[in-house]
Amino acid sequence: MINIRKIVKKLIPKTLFKQIEPFGHLIESVIMNIIYGFPSHKMHIIGVTGTNGKTTTTFLIQKMLHEAGFRVGMLSTVAYGAGDDIKNQIKHMTTTESSILQSRLRDFYKQGVEWVVVETSSHALAQYRVWGLRYEIAVMTNVTNDHLDYHVTFDNYLEAKRRLFKITARFGRKFGVANADDPNAEKFLATTPRSISYGIGKGDLQATNVKLATDHSTYTAVDGDEKYNIRINIPGDFNVSNSLAAIAVGRELGLNKKQIETGIAALKNVEGRMNAIDEGQKFKVIIDFASTPDAFERFFESVRPLVKGKLIAVFGSAGRRDESKRAVQGEIAGRYSDEVVLTEEDDRDVDGNEILAQIASGASQAGKVADKDMFLVLDRAEAIKFALGRAKHADDTVVILGKGHEKTLERATETLEWSDTEVTKSALRAMKR
């Protein structure tokens, strides 16, 4: 399919093109909607946005609705597809460019899909890549500082997210779902004619009696006299919150108690989200996509109480992305972890050693000392191998963060095929020889 935006870029000088953006994306979106026949107008669209938790929430909603008999598709950072036919998403994008987005929506319609859950990024909203989508239900998981390299200010970022709710206020059910634990929740809830809040101890729909384990969580979801006994197989209290959002959507669509409970429990995992790796080693290994300060704080708050031995964290920070978060992530990981191993994470054309130095400055503030409990290993495969070798006891845990499900590793001169999961499994098998 022709990429209209690339054609426009070729025809218009770069400096002028920057001035007319995001309208280059808008032009492309309008044309692609026309080419593919405005497929979203023939289906019901649920949008999920937020800084963290979008992917897991999208998976939970899709799985729950599918188990309840809905003909439902999904477009997410990790995967796309309908029903049980879910394919890996290769691109490092939450919401793809309009040509791919509209093509997949058209394919869903041809397959008889009636509902689609679309993970929707702030970039896609700000750049009009989702122009033409008639969202009927909007979900906000949380909003914290991220992507300020693009949005410049937090207010711009917040308003980009809120645009999803403004679109939703115009179509179908006009229903909003927002996380009451987020200080900006009311701004979202007030945007749609009907809305519901959720939270752990806050909001209309609340999680009570929460019990966390290393491989799942259980809790009771309560709204007035209605109660749901929930088991979610993806650990972490932040995933308790994500599942509440899914429950809110299920209730809006008329699912009964059993359908909601079994639907949430039916999702066994989401690739790159709190994935436990077991190759017979005596210690625990977890892979997660956490790559923002808020995601780090949530991740470590959930994991640290469950680790009785040494907690070793492996992570980096992407090049050509928000530099301000690097030291913050280093400080957070340094505060919660016993040891940190700093490494590459899509350095692109940025000096990887410079990135590591920025992260290390934050870890040092948390008391970490180079070559004692803070190690800089630029090559990611070597860093993972090194960290695994530092775990000596059954109570130790190694966490590998930042890449999660992604299938490539971007360097200045090359893009490698990559999988944190496969690299970790290979290293663990080698240790047993």
C-alpha positions, 0 to 999 in steps of 0.5 A: 500500500502506498504511504501517502505521508512518505510521498508528501515528504518527498514532494515538500522540503523537510523544513516545510513538512515539519511546519505542516505536521501533523497534517501530513498524517491527517491527509494520509488518514483521510485517504486511507479511510476512503480507500478502505471504506471507513471500516471502523464505522461498521464496527464498535471501537473500544479505545485504551490509552494511558502511559502504562497498562494499555497493552495488558488492559487491551488483552484483558478486554479482548479475551473477556469479550471473546470468552463471552461470545463476542466477535472481537478483534484487537490492535495492540503494541504486542499483537493484533488479531481476532478471536484466538487468532492473535499474531505478533506485532513486529513494529515498535509502535503502539498504534501503527500508521494509518495505512496498516491500521485501516487495512487491518480494520477492513480485514476484521470487518470482512472476518465478521468482527463486530467489536475492536479493542484499539490500544491508542497512543498519545502520538497517534491521537496528536498526529491524527493517525486514528482519524476516522475511528468512531470510538464508543468506549474510552479507557484511561489507565493512567497518565504520568510523564512520558514522551515529552521529547515529542509533546514537550509539556505534560499538559500537551501530553495529557490533552493528547490522551484526553482527545480519545475521550473527546472523540468518544463523546460523539459516538455510540455509547459515549462511555468513559472509563478512568483510573481513580488512582490517577490525579487527572481522572476527573478531567477524563471522566467529565469529558464523556456523557457517561463514565465510571471510575475504578481503583484500588480503594478508590472510585466507583468500582474498587478492588478490595481484599487484594492478595498478590502472589508471584504468578497471579493475584486475587481480589474482590471487585466491588461496586455497591451491592455487586461483587466479583471474585477475580483471579488475574494470572498476570501478577502485580497490583498494577495489573489488578488495576488494569483488570478493573478497567476491563471489568468496567467495560464488561459491565457496560456491555452487559456481561454477567458475573460469571462471564466477567470472572471467567473472562479475566481468568482466561488470559494466561499471560501477555508477552513481555508483561511480568513473564516468568522464565523457567529453564530449571534454574533455582532462582527466579527470572522475570521479563517485563516491558517497564520503560518509564519512571512510573512503570518502574515505580509500579513494577518494583513496588509490586516485585520487591516485597515478593523477593526474599533474597537478592533482587538484580535488575537489568535495564537501559533507556532508549536513544532518541527518546526522553533523556530526562527519565534516564537518571530517574529510572536509575534512581528508582531501580537503585532504590529497590534493587540490590544490584543493577546491571545497566545496558543498551535498549535501542540506543539507535544513533546515540552513544550508548556509554553516554546513556549508561552514564546518565542512568548511573548518575541516578543509581548512584544517588540511590547509593549504588557503587560502580563495580560493587552493586552497579555494573555497566555492560553495554552489550545487552546479551552479555549484560543478561548473562552477567546478571544471571550469573550474579544470582546464587540462591533460590530466593534471588530474582533477576528482572530484565526490563525495557524490551519485553515483547519486542523482536528487534534491537536498534543500534546505530549501524544495524537493527538486530533480530532480538528477543529478551526471552530467547536470549535469557533462556539460551543463557540459562541453558548454557549455565546448566551445562 
